[in-house]
Amino acid sequence: MEIKHEDTSIKGRFYYEIDGQVKAQMTYSHAGTDKIIIDHTEVDESLKGQGVGYKLLETSVAYARDKQIKILPLCPFAAAVFKKRTQYSDVLF
């Protein structure tokens, strides 16, 4: 599964496509130069239960680590995963 990334320096998203159609995405906004705010996660019904949301979040954590920034998870899904997975605490704002 290839998670793609788009970033406009104001907003961005991690997303998964099938046949050119976005089937899952996690959107964020930049908050200064050292933080992103995850504000929404959406997964198509056809992919529910396959861990796609977790894969989106894992990709966002890898991005944050690479860029040495923090994540503020306002999205309920992202916030719940950050509470469950302490291995992501290094990027939690």
N, C-alpha and C positions, 0 to 999 in steps of 0.2 A: 504494500500500500504506500503510494507516494503522496505525502502531504506537501502541498505547494504553499508558497508565501508571497504575499504582496505587501508592499509598504510604500506609503506616500510621504513619509516623514511627519504626517499629522495623524493619520489613521493607518490601520493595516489589518490583515487577516491571514489566518492559516486555513487552508481549505483542501477538500478532497473532491476530485472530479471523476465521473464515469462518463465516457463517450462525450466529453466536452461540456457536460452539465454538472454544475456544482451540487453535490449531494450532502456535503457537511462543511461547516465553517465555524471558526471562532474569531470574532472581531475584537479589535482593541483600538485604543487611542493612546497617543504619546502624551505623557505628563512631564514636561521638561525633557532633559537629556538623559535622565537616569531611571526612568520608570515608564512602564506601560500599564494601562488599565484594561483588563479583559472585561468587556461589557456584554457579550452575548455568545452563546454557543447554540448551534442548530445542527441537528442530524436528521436526514430524511428517514421516514418510517421504514423504508426498505433496508436500512442499515442498523436499525435499533438492535441492541444486544450484542453487537459485534466489536465493541471496544473502540469505535471510531472517535468518540468524544475524548476518551483517554489518550488516544494517539495524537489528537490535535493539541491537547494540553502538554503532553510530553514534548512535542515539537516546540511549543511556546517556551517551555522551561529550558530546552537546549538553546534556543535563540537568546533568551535572557542571560544564560551563563556565558555564551559566546560574546555577547555585547557588554557583559558586566553591568547589567541593569536589574531592576527589581520589577516584580509583578504585583499589582493590586487587583485581586479577583473580585470584581463587583457582580459578575455573572454568578447566579446561584450554583450552577453545575461546577464551575471552576473553583468557587469558594469551598464547596463540599469536598472536592478532590484534594485541595490543599490541606484541609483539616485531617483527611484520612491518610495522606501520604507524606509523612514527615521528611522523606528524602528530598522533597522540593522546598524545604523551609529556607534554604540558602538564598532563594530568589524571591521569597515572600516579603512584601512590603508591609 
